[in-house]
Amino acid sequence: MKIIVLHGEDVKKSYDRLTKFIDVAKTRSWEITYFDESKLSLREILSQVSLFGKERFFVLRDYLKLTKNEIIWLNKQSQLQGNLIIYHEGTLPLAFLKILPKDIKTEEFKLAKIIWTFLDNLHPGNTGKVIRELHEVVKTEAPEFVFSIMAKHFRDLYWVKTDASTIPYQSWRISKLKSQSLKFNEVLLKEIIDNLSQIDINIKTSKADLLSALDLLIIKKLK
């Protein structure tokens, strides 16, 4: 079985890659199975024989559904036929990647350095610099994408501040989030997250310009 892992912080590129694989499978009339939509285990699904003798194509969009016992079983099945895509929005834990079969193909979609710098600088007292960097980022990235990574980043800051033991990231990433979260209090983070939710609603109902709304949020909350 051919196994491909798609993951990384650039969720737009990873999702586009997943969509491309699915589109190719459809054009080739492969039999597509989504594990998320089945009550059967991975082992039960992969052990089934195609009813129509077609090439099989499997998509797993929640790696937590792949149990340790199933991974051990998968490592022993050299004769399995078909294609398995393991997709994750974000960076998969290294511990998980290490226990997968050795012959898998992994594609990690990383954010550009300028985006990481922008996210790292999102903290109170840094308004001018953050706005300048925001306008640099949107020269190469869609404002909608920047909005999505900002929303995820503030969610992660709140998460690591309130329950760090449950956040499923690599240790270096958790350490950076913890350090940055110290510059916020919980109330401010909740306010920012609520504001981002309202911005999302306003944009979808054509009540605001996204870039202007982000500028205003930064000025008000990171002053």
Helices and strands as residue ranges (DSSP letters): E 2-7, H 11-27, E 31-34, G 35-37, H 42-47, E 56-60, G 63-65, H 68-75, E 83-87, H 94-98, E 105-108, H 113-120, H 127-137, H 143-163, G 164-166, H 171-181, H 186-204, H 210-221
